[in-house]
Amino acid sequence: MGSGKSSAAIAYMNEHPQQKFIYITPYLEEAVRIRESCPALDFKEPSDKIPEFEFKKYKHTVGLIAAGKNITSTHNMFLRYSDDMIEMIKEQGYTLIVDEAVEVLRPSTITASDMQLIEQAGWITKEDGIITLSPSFDYDGGKFSEVVALARGNRLVDMPSCGYGNLYYYWIFSKDILQAFKDVIVLTYLFESQTMKYYFDIVKLPYQKIGIRRDAQGGYHFSDTMAYVPEYTKELSSKIHIFDNDKMNAIGNKKTALSYTWYTRTSTKDEDGDVLRKNVYNFFRNYNKDKPADARLWAAYKNGETFIRGKGFYYSNIAFNAKATNNYRDRNVLAYCVNIFMQPSEKQYLLANGANVLEDEYALSVMIQWIWRSAIRDGEEIWIYIPSKRMRTLLRNWIREVEQNYIHIKETTK
């Protein structure tokens, strides 16, 4: 974070106006930033306000691709890209830039009974955990359209037969969609622990790591080397103040405390829920009473937000996995009340298909992205309460490793 990835991408696009780009970002505000930062490229945002495209963003996107326009839009819009777009993308020679890796594996709405019926009819085949549409089959109905569309693109994951529960999962986009682009550039940090990387491994998509360099004028550019590290990394331990209070941290001592499962069985009426609510209140209102209410920021799983909210920080929360937004860079007193684990069936599927799943690193990457929404992104000090012992330890270890890495790189590049 803060190494200039987005700025390098903007510089790259402005330096290559003859190329065609599709730039994907988590938030609409960043899509606007790209459009305004690359005026010569005349980026277009898909709109749901155009009669010609039936007031649908998807159809407008198809129209923009067909016309070869530069496009900037959100992850949610990109997740709707279909196999029907492949030939158009190839023909136009687009380069895809993805700001922050996307979570590529999602549960579908397909039922086990429907899948059994389709399989018995000979519509699909199963191999290596992937469900594929039989080559000779054609279907123009509506009931099984989701199955047919996903299976035709080799995107439907056969979780139940692998012993991972009753849900069928699917890859958000197919390998063919990514390969339709001339180049794909993913702007992210800790890629090795993210499901997008595991997806690349499973479907055998090769990739190369690149870095950032700074020019004499302070501009950012892509680089084949990874020698540049931001200056802030040398002083993280003096900027991030992790709250150390044995009594208030005791609630997170168990490895699974504050996990999603922990929240599903906890409420205000339970002792744990009441303790956590009081701890967050105490951290904000007593231990950091010198800091204004609008400097506060906190996160919990959705099913725990209602019993944590309190006077003075009722609406100060954002999603625990928020990333790529600058709207909270004025917040410097934080409470991160989650303990992140991958969904078990997803994790087991990835492991069974050869992915080297790094669950602690996955949790760390999500937490760091959230922390970097705050004032730390501008080099300001922050104070943070992390009641989960596991998450707190991950952050402390990461800070130490980053500072040591800064020293190592500086010494080797003298």
C-alpha positions in Angstrom: 0.0 0.0 0.0 1.1 3.5 -0.8 3.8 2.4 -3.2 2.2 4.2 -6.1 0.6 1.3 -8.0 -2.4 3.4 -9.2 -0.2 6.3 -10.1 2.1 4.1 -12.1 -0.9 2.7 -13.9 -2.2 6.2 -14.7 1.3 7.1 -16.0 1.5 3.9 -18.1 -1.9 4.6 -19.8 -1.0 8.3 -20.5 2.3 7.1 -22.0 0.5 4.6 -24.3 -2.5 6.5 -25.7 -2.5 4.3 -28.8 -3.5 1.3 -26.7 -7.0 0.5 -25.5 -7.6 0.0 -21.8 -10.3 -1.4 -19.5 -9.5 -0.3 -16.0 -11.3 -2.0 -13.1 -11.5 -0.7 -9.6 -13.5 -1.5 -6.4 -15.2 1.8 -6.1 -16.9 4.2 -8.5 -15.0 7.2 -7.0 -11.8 5.6 -8.3 -13.3 5.1 -11.7 -13.9 8.8 -11.8 -10.3 9.5 -10.8 -9.0 7.4 -13.7 -11.2 9.2 -16.2 -10.1 12.6 -14.9 -6.4 11.6 -14.7 -6.3 10.4 -18.3 -8.2 13.1 -20.3 -6.6 12.3 -23.6 -7.8 8.7 -23.4 -11.5 9.7 -23.1 -12.4 7.0 -20.6 -16.1 6.0 -20.5 -18.0 4.7 -17.6 -20.9 2.2 -18.2 -24.2 3.9 -17.5 -27.7 2.7 -16.7 -29.3 5.9 -17.9 -29.0 5.4 -21.7 -32.2 4.4 -23.6 -30.2 3.0 -26.5 -28.9 0.3 -24.1 -32.2 -0.3 -22.4 -30.9 1.5 -19.3 -28.6 -1.3 -18.4 -24.9 -1.0 -17.6 -24.1 -4.4 -18.9 -25.5 -3.6 -22.4 -23.7 -0.3 -22.4 -20.5 -2.1 -21.5 -21.0 -4.4 -24.5 -21.6 -1.4 -26.7 -18.4 0.4 -25.4 -16.3 -2.7 -26.1 -17.7 -3.1 -29.6 -16.8 0.5 -30.3 -13.3 0.1 -28.9 -13.7 2.8 -26.2 -11.4 3.0 -23.1 -13.5 1.9 -20.2 -13.3 2.4 -16.4 -15.7 0.7 -14.1 -16.1 -1.3 -10.9 -15.2 -4.8 -9.9 -19.0 -5.6 -9.7 -19.4 -4.6 -13.3 -16.4 -6.6 -14.4 -17.7 -9.7 -12.6 -20.6 -9.7 -15.1 -18.3 -10.0 -18.2 -19.5 -13.0 -20.1 -18.0 -15.4 -22.7 -20.0 -13.5 -25.4 -17.5 -10.6 -25.0 -14.4 -12.7 -25.7 -14.2 -12.2 -29.4 -14.9 -8.4 -29.1 -12.1 -8.0 -26.5 -9.7 -9.9 -28.7 -10.6 -7.9 -31.8 -10.1 -4.6 -30.0 -6.8 -5.6 -28.4 -7.6 -4.4 -24.9 -5.2 -4.2 -22.0 -6.9 -5.0 -18.7 -5.8 -3.2 -15.5 -7.4 -4.6 -12.3 -6.9 -2.3 -9.2 -6.9 -4.8 -6.3 -7.3 -8.5 -6.8 -10.9 -9.7 -7.0 -12.4 -12.5 -5.0 -12.9 -14.9 -7.9 -14.8 -17.9 -6.3 -18.5 -17.4 -5.4 -21.4 -19.7 -4.4 -24.0 -20.2 -7.1 -27.8 -20.5 -6.7 -27.8 -24.0 -8.4 -29.4 -26.7 -6.3 -28.0 -30.2 -6.0 -31.3 -31.8 -7.3 -31.2 -29.6 -10.4 -27.6 -30.6 -11.0 -28.4 -34.3 -10.6 -31.2 -34.0 -13.1 -29.0 -32.3 -15.7 -26.2 -34.8 -15.2 -28.6 -37.7 -15.6 -29.8 -36.2 -18.9 -26.2 -36.2 -20.2 -25.9 -32.4 -20.5 -22.7 -32.1 -18.5 -19.5 -33.9 -17.7 -17.3 -33.6 -14.7 -13.5 -33.7 -14.7 -10.9 -32.5 -12.1 -13.6 -30.7 -10.1 -14.9 -28.6 -13.1 -18.3 -29.1 -14.6 -18.3 -28.7 -18.4 -21.2 -28.6 -20.9 -21.3 -31.6 -23.3 -20.0 -30.4 -26.7 -23.1 -31.5 -28.6 -25.6 -29.9 -26.3 -27.6 -26.8 -27.1 -30.1 -25.0 -24.8 -32.1 -21.9 -25.2 -34.5 -22.3 -22.2 -34.6 -20.4 -19.0 -34.8 -22.8 -16.0 -31.2 -24.1 -16.3 -29.6 -21.0 -18.0 -27.2 -20.4 -15.1 -25.9 -23.9 -15.2 -25.5 -23.9 -19.0 -23.8 -20.5 -19.1 -21.3 -21.4 -16.4 -20.6 -24.9 -17.7 -20.1 -23.6 -21.2 -17.4 -21.3 -19.9 -15.7 -24.0 -17.7 -16.5 -21.9 -14.7 -18.7 -24.2 -12.6 -16.9 -25.8 -9.7 -18.1 -29.2 -8.5 -17.8 -28.8 -4.7 -20.3 -31.5 -3.4 -18.7 -34.4 -5.2 -15.4 -33.4 -3.8 -16.9 -33.6 -0.3 -17.0 -29.9 0.4 -20.7 -29.3 1.3 -23.8 -28.8 -0.7 -23.1 -25.6 -2.5 -21.9 -25.4 -6.1 -19.4 -22.6 -6.6 -18.3 -20.9 -9.7 -15.3 -18.9 -11.0 -16.4 -15.3 -11.5 -14.7 -15.2 -14.9 -13.3 -17.8 -17.2 -9.7 -18.3 -18.2 -10.8 -17.5 -21.7 -12.0 -14.0 -20.7 -8.6 -13.1 -19.2 -6.7 -14.6 -22.1 -8.8 -12.5 -24.5 -6.9 -9.4 -23.3 -3.6 -8.4 -24.9 -2.2 -7.9 -21.4 -3.6 -8.2 -17.8 -2.0 -6.1 -15.0 -3.2 -6.6 -11.4 -2.4 -3.9 -8.9 -2.3 -5.5 -5.5 -0.2 -6.3 -2.4 0.4 -9.8 -0.9 -0.8 -11.4 -4.1 0.5 -14.8 -3.0 -2.2 -15.2 -0.4 -5.2 -14.1 -2.5 -7.8 -16.3 -4.2 -7.1 -14.7 -7.6 -3.6 -16.1 -7.4 -4.9 -19.5 -6.5 -7.2 -19.3 -9.4 -4.3 -18.5 -11.7 -2.5 -21.6 -10.4 -5.5 -24.0 -10.7 -6.3 -23.0 -14.3 -2.6 -22.7 -15.2 -2.4 -19.0 -16.1 1.2 -17.9 -15.8 2.1 -14.5 -14.3 5.1 -12.3 -13.6 5.6 -10.1 -10.6 6.6 -6.5 -11.3 7.4 -3.5 -9.1 7.3 0.3 -9.0 10.1 2.8 -9.6 10.2 6.5 -8.9 11.7 9.0 -11.4 13.7 12.1 -10.5 10.5 14.2 -10.5 8.8 11.9 -8.0 6.6 10.2 -10.5 5.7 6.5 -10.4 6.2 3.9 -13.1 6.1 0.1 -13.6 9.4 -1.7 -13.2 10.7 -5.2 -13.8 12.5 -5.0 -10.5 11.0 -4.7 -7.0 13.7 -2.6 -5.4 11.5 0.4 -4.5 9.9 0.4 -1.1 8.0 3.5 0.3 9.8 5.5 2.9 7.0 5.1 5.4 7.9 1.4 5.9 11.0 2.2 7.9 8.9 3.7 10.8 5.7 1.7 10.9 6.2 0.6 14.5 6.3 4.3 15.6 3.2 5.2 13.5 0.9 2.2 14.2 0.1 2.0 18.0 -1.5 -1.3 18.7 -3.6 -1.2 21.9 -2.1 -3.4 24.6 -4.5 -4.1 27.5 -4.6 -7.6 28.9 -8.1 -7.3 30.2 -9.7 -5.8 27.1 -7.7 -8.2 24.8 -8.7 -11.3 26.8 -11.9 -11.7 24.8 -9.8 -12.6 21.7 -7.3 -15.0 23.3 -8.8 -18.2 21.7 -7.7 -18.8 18.1 -11.2 -18.7 16.7 -12.5 -15.8 18.9 -14.2 -13.1 16.9 -14.4 -15.3 13.8 -17.5 -15.3 11.6 -18.7 -18.4 13.5 -18.1 -16.7 16.8 -20.3 -13.8 15.8 -23.2 -16.1 14.6 -23.6 -17.4 18.1 -23.0 -14.1 20.0 -25.3 -11.3 20.7 -25.7 -8.4 23.1 -27.4 -10.7 25.6 -24.4 -13.1 25.6 -21.6 -12.3 28.0 -19.0 -12.2 25.2 -21.1 -9.8 23.1 -21.6 -7.5 26.0 -17.9 -7.6 26.9 -16.9 -6.7 23.3 -19.4 -3.9 23.1 -18.1 -2.4 26.4 -14.5 -2.8 25.3 -15.0 -0.9 22.0 -16.8 1.8 23.9 -14.1 2.0 26.5 -11.4 2.2 23.8 -13.0 5.0 21.9 -14.6 7.0 24.7 -12.1 6.6 27.6 -8.7 5.5 26.3 -8.9 7.9 23.3 -11.2 10.6 24.7 -8.8 13.3 23.4 -9.6 12.3 19.8 -12.8 13.6 18.2 -15.8 11.4 17.2 -15.2 11.9 13.5 -11.7 10.4 13.9 -13.1 7.0 14.8 -13.4 3.9 12.5 -14.3 0.3 13.3 -15.2 -3.0 11.6 -17.0 -6.2 12.6 -18.7 -8.9 10.7 -22.1 -7.8 9.5 -24.0 -10.0 12.0 -22.2 -8.3 14.9 -22.4 -4.7 14.0 -25.7 -4.1 15.7 -24.5 -5.1 19.2 -21.2 -3.3 18.9 -22.5 0.1 17.9 -22.4 2.7 20.6 -22.8 6.4 21.4 -20.1 8.4 19.7 -19.3 5.7 17.0 -22.7 4.5 15.9 -22.1 5.1 12.2 -18.3 5.0 12.2 -17.9 1.5 10.8 -17.1 0.3 7.3 -16.8 -3.3 5.9 -14.0 -5.3 7.4 -12.7 -6.0 3.9 -12.9 -2.5 2.5 -10.1 -1.5 0.2 -9.1 1.1 -2.4 -11.2 4.0 -1.0 -9.7 7.3 0.3 -12.8 8.5 2.1 -11.5 7.6 5.6 -8.0 9.0 5.5 -8.8 11.4 8.3 -9.5 8.6 10.8 -6.8 7.8 13.3 -8.4 5.8 16.1 -9.5 2.4 14.9 -11.1 -0.8 16.2 -10.8 -4.0 14.0 -13.0 -6.6 15.7 -12.7 -9.5 13.3 -10.7 -12.7 13.1 -10.6 -13.7 9.4 -10.6 -17.3 8.1 -11.4 -18.5 4.6 -14.7 -20.1 3.9 -14.0 -23.8 4.8 -15.4 -25.4 1.6 -13.6 -22.9 -0.5 -10.3 -23.5 1.3 -10.6 -27.3 1.0 -11.4 -27.0 -2.7 -8.4 -24.9 -3.3 -6.1 -27.2 -1.4 -7.5 -30.3 -3.2 -6.6 -28.7 -6.5 -3.0 -27.9 -5.6 -3.2 -24.4 -4.4 -0.8 -23.5 -1.6 -3.3 -21.7 0.6 -1.8 -19.3 3.1 -4.6 -18.6 5.4 -2.8 -16.4 7.9 -1.4 -14.3 5.1 -4.9 -14.0 3.5 -6.2 -12.7 6.9 -3.3 -10.3 7.1 -3.8 -8.9 3.6 -7.5 -8.2 4.3 -6.7 -6.5 7.6 -3.9 -4.3 6.2 -6.1 -3.2 3.3 -8.7 -2.0 5.9 -6.1 -0.3 8.1 -4.8 1.6 5.0 -8.1 3.3 4.6 -7.2 5.4 7.6 -4.7 8.3 8.3 -1.7 5.9 8.1 -1.9 6.2 4.3 -0.8 9.8 4.7 2.0 8.9 7.1 0.0 10.0 10.2 0.0 8.1 13.5 -3.0 5.8 14.3 -4.2 4.0 17.4 -5.8 0.6 16.9 -7.7 -1.9 19.0 -7.4 -5.5 17.7 -9.0 -7.8 20.2 -8.2 -11.0 18.3 -4.8 -12.3 19.5 -4.2 -14.0 16.2 -4.9 -10.9 14.1 -2.9 -8.7 16.5 0.1 -11.1 16.3 -0.1 -11.1 12.5 0.0 -7.3 12.3 2.9 -7.1 14.8 5.0 -9.7 12.9 4.2 -7.9 9.6 5.4 -4.5 10.9 8.6 -6.1 12.0 9.2 -7.8 8.7 8.4 -4.7 6.6 10.8 -2.6 8.6 13.6 -5.2 8.3 12.9 -5.5 4.6 13.3 -1.8 4.2 16.7 -1.9 5.8 17.8 -4.9 3.7 16.7 -3.3 0.4 18.4 0.0 1.3 21.6 -1.8 2.1 21.7 -3.9 -1.0 20.9 -1.0 -3.4 23.6 1.4 -2.0 
